[in-house]
Amino acid sequence: MKKSLSSPRVLSPRRVVVTGIGPVSPLGIGVKTNWEALMGGESGIRLITKFDVSDYSSKIAGEVKSFDPIEFIEKKEARKMDFFIQYAVVAAQLAVEDSGIRLDALEGDRCGVYVGSGIGGIGSLEDNHKKLLEKGPSRVSPFFLVSTIINEASGQISIKYKAKGPNSATATACTTGTHAVGDSFRIIARGDADIMITGGSEAPITPLALAGFCAMRALSLRNDEPQKASRPFDAHRDGFVMAEGAGVLILEELGGALKRGARIYAEIVGYGMSGDAYHVTAPCLDGEGAYLAMKRAVEDAGVNPESIHYINAHGTSTPFNDKIETLAIKRLFGTHASKIGINSTKSMMGHLLGAAGGVEAGITALCLENQIMPPTINYENPDPECDLDYVPNKARPAEIHYALSSSFGFGGTNGVLLFKRFEE
């Protein structure tokens, strides 16, 4: 296959489409399993099984179940990877297979990889720190650092597919996956790559990470009803539920996708970013950061706010986030806000932190293809401060032409993607 020596000069932005989706989540592995669970309003939240949680205030999470990396990765290589890297590599393989793209098309400098993580290999960090303290420095794994560093997920995927295009990673807390997809959209649009393997991955269900979030009092304490714990926009919400997994997409320049006869889920037409400049964890109280990110995505696409029919909301199930996100939506869309179907798939999956944006971008593309909105489950008690249409408890067929996928993270970092139903 002939390799180009430089990027082509692009005079106007190129169109970018989603042709492959690879989810690894508490609802299952692969598009079919996840989509069926979402449509059925299933919850993947359970009591934590990875370690003893007797002394923790929150004992629940969205664990990836029945995950065997050896089904996808050679055993020798898998042992060198933290779970967040394993999830990313598996999600990338699922996305590549889903796209139907020829592997030789990924080789060379026109395919790039951009997969981030909010926390990275915290599990490997904890394990090796324990070895250091108990057995000395000689027992620390030689693969410790490469299991921990966030960009190693992108690195491993790049090596697997011999992709020599742009290779990067981002670590922007809960906005990571959205930023990775948005930045990859820009990379293709400006001509620096034709294909991007992109998304986010996270493996945060570890003793230290759980203890940290418990100490912040950010997590739901509904331990007796795990499957009802994540209840975005509900009046009785009491915190988010931590989850793990990965969401990876295949993005392609439209011409190349059409030439190979690719299945196209949706087109990405807008991307907006902003900063709250307010607090290290809390969103600004008037919702300006979320408002600006959504506004910029809509402006970037050159569409009217009234064209938006569906929002896959950040919707974490925390008292402040859901109220403030609602304020931001109402500020941008005015009276049209009440006509938009808004949901939070975190009600079923929990919050995958840095992987959430990648998984939710894939879900949004599926919603456009299938013209249906997944439900926000556990919505039982209306909140006067959250008074929009949150697609409660049951999936809803709908005519969707444009849809937003929103992510807002610690440090006040915000990202929003705008997807369009594909039309040639």
N, C-alpha and C positions, 0 to 999 in steps of 0.2 A: 504494500500500500504506500503510495507516494506521500511523503511528509512535507508540509509547508515549512518554509524557513522563517516566515514572518506573518503577523496577522494581517488580514486584508483591510484596506482602508474602507471605513464605513461612513458614508455621508449622512445617513439618517438611521435611527435606531431600527434594529431588526426585530421581527416578531418572535416571541419565545413561547413555547408550548410545553405542557407536561405530558410526557409519553410513558412514564413508568412510575409506579408507586410501591414502596416497600416498607410496610409497618411491622414493627415488633412491639407489642404493647401488652398490658394486662388482660386485654380482650382476646389475644391470640397472636399468631404469626402468619403474616400474609394478608393480602387484600380481602379475599373472600371471607375468611374467618372474622376479621375485624368488621367488615361491612355488615355481615349478617348480625353480629352482636349489637352493633350500633342501631340497626333498624329495629331490632327486637327490644331495645331499651335495657340491655343486660348490664350488670355492674361487674367490674373486675376487681373490686375492693374486697379484701379479706384480712383476717388477722395475720400478722407477719410471721413467717416460718423460717426466715434466714438465720435468726439468732434469738436468744432469750430476751423478751421484752417485758418481763415481769416488773422491772423497776421504772419503766417509761410511762409517762402520762398518756401518750398516744401510742397505741399498739397495732395500728392498722396501716395498710399501704396497698398500692397496686403493684404486686409482684408479677413478673413475666413467668408464666407457668409452663412446665414441660419444655423448657428450653435446653437443647443439647447442642452446643456449638460444634461438636464433632460431626454432626450431620452436614455441616457447611464448611468447616475449617479443619485442616489437618491437626491431629491431636498435639503434635509437637509444637505447632505454631500457636494453637489456642492457649497453651500453657504460658505463653509469653505475654498474653493480652489480659488486661483488666476487662471486666464485664462490659464496661462502656464501649470498649473497642470491639469486643465480640459482637455486641448488639449492632454496632454501626456496620461492621463488615457483612453480617447476615442481612441487615436491612438493605444494604447496597446490592447484594446478590439478588435479593427478592425483587428489587426495583429494576435491575438490569434484565432479569428473566421476564418480568412483567412487561417491559418495554418491547421485547422481541428484537432488540437491536443486535446486530452481529458484533461479536467480541472484537473483531479486528477494527471496527469503527471506533472503538474506545482507545486503541493504541495510538500513540503519537501525541503531538503538541496541540491538537484541536479539541481534545477532551480534557476537562479539568475536574478537580475534586475540591469540594468546600463543605466540610462537615464539622460542626462545632459541638461543644459541650459546656454546660454551665459550671460543673464541678470537676469533671475529668475523673481520673483514677483514684478516687478517695478510698475505695476499698483496698487497693494495692498499697496505698500510703499507710493506712491503718495496720495492715498485716505486716508490712516490713518494719514499721516503727516498733511493733511488738517484738519482732525477732531481734531487732537491734538492742532493745532494753533487756530482753530475757537471755539472749544467746550471744550477743556481741556483733560487731560490724561484719565479721566474716560470713555471717549467715544471711545477710541482706542479699536479695536476689540480684543477679547482674541485669535482669530485665525490669527491675523496679522502676527506673526512670522512664523507660520507654513504654511502660504500662500506665504511667501516671500522666504524662504530658498530653495536653488536650489535642494538639495537632497530629498525634500519632494515629487517631482514627482515620483522618484524611490520608495520612501517609500509607497506612496499611491498604486502604482501598486503592490508592494510586498504584502501589506495587502490584496488587492483585490483577489490575486491568491494564497495566503498562501505560497509564494515562499520564502524559508529560505536559499537559496544559497547566493553567493556573492551579496551584495547590495551596490551600489556605484553610484556616479554621478561625472561629470566633468564640469568645467566651463572654457573652453578655447576659448572664443569668437566664431568666425565663424567656428572654427574647431571642436567645441564641439561634434556634432553628429557623425562626422567621428572618432574622438578619442574614443567615447563611443562604437561604433560598433567594431573598431579595438581592443580595450582592451577586449571586450567581446569575440571576435574571439580568442584572446590569452588565456583567461580564460578557454574556452572549449578545445582548443588545448592541453593545459597542464594538463587537467583532473580535474580542480577544479569545473566544472559544466558540465552538459550534455545539458542544455537548457539555453539560455539567452534571456531575453526580453530587447531590447536595442535600443537606438536612441537619439533623441534630441527634445526639445520643446521650443517654444519661443512665448511670447505675448508682443512685444515691442512697439505696436502702442499706445502710451500714450503721453500726452502733454509734459512731461519732456524729454522722450527719443527722441521724434521727434525734440524738440528744441535743444537737444544736438547734434544730427547728422546734423541739419541745421547749427548750430554754427561752426561745423567742415568743412562745405561746401563739405560734402561727398555725398549729395543726388542729384538726378536729379531734375532739375527745369522745366522740360517739362510738366507743369501743364495743358496746353491746349490740350495735347495729351497723356493722361495717359497710354493708351494701347501701345503706341510707345515709352514710356520713357525708358524702360529697353532694351538696345540694345548692348549687349556684343560684343566686337571686331569690332563694327562699328566705322567708322572714326568720326561720330558725337555724340558719347556717351558722357554724361556729368555728370555721377554719378550713384550710385545704387539706387534702389527703395526698401524701407524697407517693409518687409512682416512678417506675423505671421503664426503659425501652429505647426505641429509636424510630425515627421516621426519615426515610431517604427518598428523594425524587430524582427522576431523570428529566432534565430540562434539555430541550433541543431548539435550535433555530428552525423556524417553520419550514423553510424550503427543503432542508435536509430531511425533516420528518415526513413531509409529503412525498418526497422522492422515493423514500423507502417504504411507503405505504403504512406508516405507523398509526397505531390507534392513538388518538389525541383526546385526552381527558378534558383539558381546558387550556385556555391561554392566559398567561400572566400579562396584565396591561398596566399595572401601577404598583408603586412601592413607596411607602412613606416612613420616615424616621423622625424621632424627636427626643428631647431630654426634659425631664421634669424640673431639674435644677432646684430640688426641694428637700429631699430626705433620702437617707441611705436605704430605707426599705419601703416607706409609705408613699403612695402616690399623692400628688398635689391635690388638695381638697376640692378644687374647682374642676378637676379633670382636664386641665389644659394640655398636659402632655399627651394623653390619649387622643384628645380632640385634634391636636396638631398633626399627629401621625396619621390618623384617618383622613384628615383634610388633605394632607400632602399626597397620600396614595390616590385619592379621588382626583386631585388636580393633575397628578402625574399621568393618569390615564386619560385625562381630558373629557371626563363624563360628568353629567349632572348628579348631585347627590341623590336625586329622586330616582335614578336608574338602579340604585342598589336595592336588591330584593332579599338578601340573606347575609347575616353576619355570624361567622363562627367566632364567638366572643372569647376573650381571655378567661372570664368567668371562673375565678378560682374557688369560690365558695367562702371567701373571707368577708366579714362585715363591711370593711372599707372598700375593697376592690370592686365588688359588684355594684355598690351604690355609686361609686365615682365613675365607673365605666358607663353605667346608665346615664349619668349626667352628661358625659362626653358625647354619647350617641345622640341624645336629645339636643345638645348644643349644635352639633353639626347638621343634623337632618331635620330639625324643627318638627313640624307637624307630620312629616313623612316618617319619623321615627316609629310611630305607632303602627305603620304599615309594613315594617321590616320584620321578617322572621329572624329571631336571635336565639342562638342556643349555645350551650357550653357542653362540649363532649367530655369535659373533665368530670361531669356528673357521673359518667360511666367508667372512665379510665383512671381518674385521679389526675394529679398534676405531674407531668413528666419533666418539669423544670426545663432544662436546656433542650430537651428533645420534643417538648410540647409543640413548638411552632412547626417542626418538620412533619410530625404526625397530623396536626390539624390542617396544614396546607394540603396534604394528600386527601384528607376527608373533604375539604372544601371543593377540591377538583372533582371528587366523586359525586358530590352533591350536584354540581353543575352538569355532569354527564347524565346522571340519573334523574335529575329534576325532582329532588326530594330533600327534605330537611330532617336530620336526626333529632330526637327529642332531647330536652333537658329533663333528665329523670329526677325524682325526689322533689319535684316542685309541688308542694302541698299547701304552703301557707303564704299567700301573697304578701309582699312587703310594699307599703305605700311609697317607699323611696325607690323601689324597683318596679315600675309600673308599665313596662313594655311587654311585647309578645315574645315570650321565651320558649315557644314551641313545647309546652309542658307535656311530659310523660309519654308522648306518642309521636312517632315519625309522621311527617306531613308532606304529601305530594304538593309541589308548588312550581310555578313558572319562574325560573331563576335565570336571569341573563348576566347579572353582575353580582359578585359576592366578595365580602371582605373576610380576611383571617387576621385576627389581632393578637399581639403578644406584648405584655408590659412586664418589665423586670426590675429587680432590686437595683438600686443606684439610679433609678429614674430613667431607664433606657427603654424606649418604645419602638415597635416596628409593626407595620401593617402591610399586608399584601392584598392586591385587588385582582381577582380572577374574573375572566369573561367566558361565557359559554362559547365553545369554539364554532366559528363560522369562517369558511374560506373567503 
